[in-house]
Amino acid sequence: MRSIIISGLILAAALGVSTAAVASATSPPTPSPAPGSPVTPPGFAVTFNNARLLPAQQAAAAKLPPSDVLTSTSCVWAKDCLAVGYNLAANTSASGAPITALWNGSGWKPIAVPLPAGALGAQLTSVSCKPGGCLATGTYRIAGGRDFPLAASWTGHGWTFAKPPVPAGGISAVRSAYLNAASCSTPASCVAVGEYFSAKTNAEGMFAETWDGSHWKVSPIATPAGGAATLAAITCRSATGCVAVGTLAPKGATITSVLVESWNGSSWTRQAAPTPAGGGLDSYLTSVSCASGTSCVAVGLRFTAGASSTPTATGFTEVLTGTTWKVHAIPVPAGRDSEVGGVACTAPTRCFAVGSTMVHVNHDYRYPYAAIWNGATWSSIPVSPVPRTSSDFWGGGFGSVDCVSATSCFAVGNEGAIHSASSHGLTGVWTEPHWKLASFG
């Protein structure tokens, strides 16, 4: 499952656009900057001028090589966001190098991220910001190609790295372990989730870790005996109220189903959640957001065997109302595959989902995709396709989103030539009713 789920970036070649009208909403006043929020340095190189800059222009401005992928973003307010990801070209033999950038309301500023001591390479796959600081998580690679959990704290004056412990048994008993996502209720209260592989049996299990501002601690979470499981995303409204989602393969199962786990501050409890009917192949949950303790939305994708050798991928959502999860379809253009990689809710009746679609027949073009939930149905939001800027097919899509109000959201992902290794980070700012897209890197 590791090759499929990487912090909300699912299909390497699946993404999209739709044209339904979006219901209007009244935006609350923009809050003032929170004391202690991440410091945004001046001199931003990547800016929006009501038009998307070409990747070559962005690369020259940001002075970064291609092959950037932005995996996650989190905001304190509308002019203070942090995005994280990785750059493969900078370190191709060791899983890449971490990248981060700050948003000041008009542009992104790349921030240097050193590799942690002893790491050959590293990737950041998630970030969670609260007034006072941010926590990013991911993996670092050591000799022999083994990957282990990585955490990095940001308070506005540089990054401080930590190496959280691996699940029970220690490094000698673990081949690789990944922190796929983290969520913080305060800068000193965070929960991270992920997956690991046993060095002896290669069995895959899920695990969680808690952060108290000074120390990381593994939080036991049971994987079914003889089965496999991974957690891809988590959201925490408080230190005693978190919901994590992912994928489960019970012993003897031939396909995977959705997985939902809740954290009460001391233990994990599995929640009953339906897997979409008629999939026939694997189903995954990739992101989750909760507007209250009894109102959450999770997003993901399922695969269905089709007439061609390539399975059909279809994005879907699950909504928690009270104690019951229910599957909801999400509209996409006819004839396209889809995946939904990120979701953010500002109220039970206002959630924002992002992802991508692609033409199933040849998978040669990707389209950014977004949709809004009104508490009963989803309405897709028009997003301009990423323009072609090479002789090859060029496209892009989103994998993560964060909203600071009912009408203001920030999304990140990647774009690139489909048949080459080049990639650029893709950023999108939604101020209802329009998107502004720009390359990063």
N, C-alpha and C positions, 0 to 999 in steps of 0.2 A: 504493500500500500504506500510505501514511502515515495515511490516514483509518481504517484497520482496526487497526493495531498501535500502541498508545501505552503502552509499559511494562507490559504485562500486563492493561490494561483494554481488553477487546476489543469486545464488542457493547454498544452503549449501552443496549440494551433486552433483554438476555438473562441470566437468573440462576436458583438452586434448592435443594431440600431432599430428603433421602432418609432411610430409616428402618431400614436394616440395622444389626444390632448391631455394636459395635466391640470387638475383642479387647483384653483388658486387658494392661497392661505395667507393669513396676516402674520407677518414676522414680528416677533417681540423686539424691543429695543436692543441694540448691540451693547453687550456689557462692557464695562471698563476693564482694562488689563488687570489680571489678578496679581496681587503682590507675590513676588518670588517666581513668577512664571518664566519660562525659558527666555533668555536674553536673545534678541535678534540683532546681530551685528549689521552695520550699515554696508552699503556697497553691493547690493544684490545684483548678480550678473544675469539671471534668467528672469525676464519680465513679460507681462502680458500687455499687449497694445491692441486689444480687441481683435487680434488675429493670431493664428498659430505660426510661430517661427519654424523654419525648416531645421531638421536635425543638424545639418552641417553648421548652421549659424549658432545653434545652441551649444554644440560641442566646442566651437571656437570661443564662445563667451564663457562657458563654464570651465574650459580647459580640462575636460575629462575625456578619456577614451570611450569608444562605444562599448556596447554590451552591458549597459546598466539595466537593472531591473528594480523597480520600486515595489516593495511588497506590502507596506503598511503605512498608515498615517494616523495621527491623533492631534487634536487641537485643544488649546485652553480657551481661546476665543477666536473671533474671525480674523484677527491679524497676528495670530501666534500659533502656528502649527509646526509639527515635526514629521518628516517622512524618513523612512529607512529602507534599505535594500542591500544590494550587492552588485559588484562589478566583476564579471567573469574574465574580461580581457586583462585585468590588472594582475591576475594570478591564476592562470588557466589550469595549472597542474595541482592546485591545492584548494579547489572549490570556490575561488574568488576572494575578493576583498570587500569588507563592509563599506557602505556609503550612507550618508545622512545629509539632510538638507532642512533649513528653516524657512518658514514663510512669514512675511511681514505685511501681508495684505495686498502687495502688488507684484511680488516675485519671490523666487526660491533662491536661497544662498547655500551652495554646497559647503558642508562642514567636514574637515578632515577627520578621519577615524583611524587611529593606529591599530594594528593587530595586537591582540593581547599577548603577553609574554608566553613563549613556547608554542604559539600557533603558527602553522604553515599557511593557513587561509581561514576565512570566516565569512559567514553570511548572517545578516539580520533579517528576521522574518516577521517581526511584530513590534509595535511600540504602543505604549499607553501613557498619556500625559494628564497630570493634574496640576493645579496651581502649586508651584514650588519645585516641580521637576518632572522628568519622564523616565520610564524604564523601557529599554529595548531588549528583546531576547532573540536568540538564534542558535547557531552552532559554530564551533571552531574545529579545525582539522589538525590532527597530529600525524606523525610519520606512520606509514602503513595504511593511510587512507581511512583512519577511524575518526568519527565525529562525536563531539561531546557538547553538553549544554553550555551556552554562553549567555551572559547578562551584562548589560551596560547601563549605567545611570547617568542622566544628564540634568544639570542644574543651571545651565546657561554659561558655564565657564569651562567646558570640556567634558570628555567622557571618562568615566571610571568603570573599569571592567571587573567582572567577577566570574568565577567558574563554579556554577551551582553543582551540588553533588549529583551523581547518577543514582538510579534506583538501587534497591537492596542488592548486595552482592559486590558492589564496588566496580571500578573500571576493569579489573581483571576478568569480571564475569559478564561484561557488557561489550558487545562489538561496536555499537554506535548508539547514541542517544540524542534526540533532537527536542528542543523546546520550540514548538510551533507557534505558540501564542501566549500572551500575558495580558492581564487586566488589573488595574490598580484602582482602589477606592480612595486611597490617599497615596502620596509618594512613599510612605513607609508601610503600606499594606497592599501587597500584590499577590496574585496567584497566577502561576504559569502552568501550562499543560503541554504534553507532547507524547512521544513514543520512543521505544528503545528496542534493540535487538539483542538477544542473548548470544554471547560469544560461543557458548557450548552447543546450543540447540538451534540457534538462529530464529527462535520463536519471537514474535512481535508482541509487545505489551504496551499499555498506556501507563503514564505516570503523571503526577502533579507535584509542584513545589510551591512553597509559600515564602514570602519575603517580608521581613518585619522592619526594614530600613537599615539593618546591619547584617543579618544572617539569612542564608537560604536553608530551607529544610524540606526534605522529601516528604510529601503527604501521600501515604499509601492509598492506592486505588486499584481495586481488583480487576484483573483481566480474566475472562472465563477460562477455566482449565481446558487446555488443549486447543483453545481458540486464539484469536488475534484481535487487537483493538488499537485504535489510535485516536487521540483528541487533537482536533485541528484549530479550535477557536474557543475563546472564553470571554464572558463579560461578567463584571462584578459591580453591583450597586452598593455593596457594603462589604466589610470584612467577613460577615457571616451570611452573605447572600450572593452566590455566583452560580452561573449556568455555563457548562462546557458542552461542546458538540463535536462529533466525529463519526467514526465508522467502526462497525463491529462485524466480526466473522466468527460465529460460534463454532465449536468443534464439529467437524464433519460438514460444515456448510460449504456450498460451492459458489455462493455469491455473498457480497457484503450488504449489510443493512445499516440504517441510521442509528446513531448512538447519542443519547442525551444524559448528562450527569449533573447533579446539583451539589453544591458545597455549602454547609451551614457553619463553617468556621472550625469544625473539628472532624467531620467525616463526609464521605461522598455517598450519594444515593442515586441509583439509576432511575430515570423517569421513563415511563411508557410513552413511546413516540412511534407513530406508524411510518413504515417505509412505503413510498409511492407504489401503487398497484400497477402491474403491467410492465414493470421495468425489464424483467427477465435477466438482467445482468446486475452489476454492482450499483449501489447508491451511496452517496456521500453527503454529509453536512459539512459546510466549509466556513460558516460565520454565524454569529448570533448576537442579538442586541435585545435588551430588556428595558421597557419604559417603566415597569413596576415589577414587584415581586410576583405578580400573577399575569403579566402581559409581556410576552417575548415573541420575537420573530427570528427564525433560523432559515438559512438559505443553503442550497447545494445543487447537486446534479445527479442524474441517474443515467445509466446506459441501457439501451435496448438493441437487441440484435436486429439488423436490417438486411436488405437484399444484397448490399455490398459487403465487402470484407471489413469495412470500417463501421463499428457500432455507432448508432445514433446517440448523441448526448443531449439531454434536455434539462434545463434548469428548473428548479421548483422551490417552493417555500413551505415552511411549517410554522404555524402560529399557535402560541400558548395563550389560552383564555381560561383563567382560573387554574384548574389542574389538568386540563385536557389539551393535548397537542393535536392539530388537524392539518392535513396537507392542503396546500393551495397552489393552483397553477399560476404561472406568471406569463403574461403575453409576450410573444416574440414574433418577428416577421415569418410568414409562411415559407416553408421550405428550408429553414435554417436550423442548424444545431445551436444550442445555447448552453451557457453555464453562468451561475450567479455566484460570485466570489466574495462579496462583502455586503453588509447591511448595517444601518444605523437608525435607531428609533429615537425621536424626540418626544413622542407621546404614543399611547396605545392606538391612536388613529392617524399617526404620521410616521411612516418608516420609509427609508430611502435605500434601495438595493442597486448594486452595480455588478457588472460582469461583462460578457461579450457574447457575440453570436458569430457564426460562420456559415458559408455555403457548404452543405454536407457533401455534395458530389465530388468536389476536388479539394476542399479545405484550403483554398489558395488566397482567401482574403478574410481578414478579421475586422469586426466592427465593435466599437465601444457600445455598451448598453447600460441603460438606467431605467428605474421604475419607481413609482411612489405607491405606498399602501395607505388607504384611507380608513382602515379598520374593518373593511368588508371585502374590498377588491383591489387588485393591482392595476395601475395605469402606466403604460410605458412612456418614457420621456425621449423626445428626439435628441440624438447626439450625432453631430457631424462625423462622417467617416474620416479616419486619418488619411490625409492625402498621400498618393504615391509619390515617392521622391527618388526612385531608382528604376532601373530597367526590370527589376523583379517585382512581384506582388508585395505590397506593403500594407500592413494593418496593425491594429492595436486594440487593447481593451483594458478594463479596470479589474483590480483584484481586492481593493480595500477602499472603504469610505468612512468618513466621520462627519457628523453634522453639528453645527454650533447653534442652529435654530431650525424652525420648521421650513425655512426657505433658503438656507445657506449651508452648503456641504462641500467637502473636499475629497476628491478621489485620486488614487494613484494606481499605476499598473505599468505596462510596457508596450512598446511598439517596435516594429522592425521588419526587415525583409524576410518573408516566410522561408525562403530557401537559402538563407545564409545565417552565419552565427552572430551577425551584428544585431544589436538591440539598444534601445534607448528607453529611459524612464518616461512614462507618460503621466502627466498631471492634468486634472480637470477641476475647475472651480465652478460650482453651481450656485448662481444667485438668481432665484426664480424671476423670469422663466428661461434663462439662457445659460449655456455652457461656454466656458473659455478653456481651450485645450492648449497645452504647450509640451514640447519635448523637454527632457532633462538628461543632460549628459551627451 
